[in-house]
Amino acid sequence: MSSRQLEDEYDREEAEAIAAALDLTPDELNEIEYTIHEIANDDGLVYGYGVEIKEGAPQYILDKLVRLPRRGNLVLIHLRGYEMDPRSGTG
């Protein structure tokens, strides 16, 4: 497998994990623009992630996200095994 194929596979798995954490399908995730933010303590220890949904997301997707926990404008998610997740051993 080439390095490009590995990158594509990683990106696909990452998108699937984000979609699952938001209780969306991968297709629904593709309909929105978003940014992942690390939530860390003062010592830099990452203890969570927040998803910032950019303007223009379809209302039916926003409606699905309403019940998820928030911190300001971020939808809080847990991404087990995410590259920077301290529990994954790879961050």
N, C-alpha and C positions, 0 to 999 in steps of 0.2 A: 504494500500500500504506500502510495506516495505521500509526501508531507502535505500536499494540497488536499488529498483525500482524507487524511487524518484531521486536518483543520476543518474541513466540511463536516465530517462526522462529529467532531467536538461541538461545532456550532449548532448542528441539528439536535444533539443531546442536550445542550444548554437551553435551546429554545423550548424543547419539550419539557424540561424541568421547570422553566419559568412559567410556561403555560399551565402545567399541572398545579404549581403553587398558587396561581391566580384562578384556578378552576375554569380555565379556558381551553379550547381546543387549539392545536398549533395553527390552524387556519384563522381562528379569531385573533390569536396573538399577532399574526402577520398583518392584520387590519389596523393595528395601532402602532404609533411611535411611542417608545418608552426609553427610559434610562434607568439602569440599576445603580443604586447608591448603597455603599457599605454603611452600616450603623455600628459605630465603634465607641469604646469608652475613651477616657482621657489618655490611657496608656497605649491606645491604638489597637486594642484587642477587638476584633470584629465579632459582634454577637448577633448580628442579623443583617437583613437586606431590606431595602425599600425600593419600590418601583414607582417612578414618577411617570405618570401617563401624560403625554403631550396633548395639547388642544387638538380637536378634530376627531377624537375617537367616537365611533358610533355609539349612540345612546344605549342600545341594547347591551353592549359590552360594559359600559359604565354602570348600568343597572346591576350587572352580575358582580361587579366589584364592590358595591355599596356595603355588603355584609362583612367584608374583610376588615381586619384591624388596620388602623391608620396611625400615623405619626405625622401631624401636619398634612402636607400634600402628598405624602408617600403612603402607598399601600404596602403594609408589612408582610413579608413572606419568609419562609424558611426554605433554603435550597440545600438539602443534604447532598454532599458530594460536589457542590459547586467549587470551582477552582480555588477560590479564596476562602472557602469554608474551613475554619480551624479543625472541625471534626473530621474532615476528609483526609487530613494528613498531607495534603498537597499544597497548602497555602502557606 
